[in-house]
Amino acid sequence: MAATEHDPHNLRELAATVVLGYRIARRQEKGKPTRALENRAERIRAEAQAREDARADARRKQHDK
C-alpha cells in the first residue's frame, strides 16, 4: 500500500530510503564511496514505480471494461 496516493513507495520503502539517505550523507562526510548505497536506493525507487505503474494499468483496464 502506498504511503500517499501521489507516492508509489510504501512505508517500508520510505523508511529504507530515509535510512539509506542518512548513511549516504554520513559516508560522504567521511569521504567514503557511496555508489552501492545510491544504487540500492535507486532500485527501491524503480521497483516502487514499476509496481505503481502496473497497478495503474490494471485500474485503467478494469475501468475500460
Phi, psi and omega in degrees: 000132181291149179294320175225167180288345180259359185238127181283349184277143172270177186296322179297317180293321176298316180296317180297321180293320178296315179297317178297319178300318177298314180296321178298313180299317180297318180292323178296320177301325182272356180078022181264158180292148183233006186303316182297318179293320178296320178295320179296317178296320178294321177298318178300314180298315182295318179295319179295318180293319179297318179297316181292323176297320179295319178295320179296319178298317179297319178296318178298316180295319179294321180290327181287342182294000000 
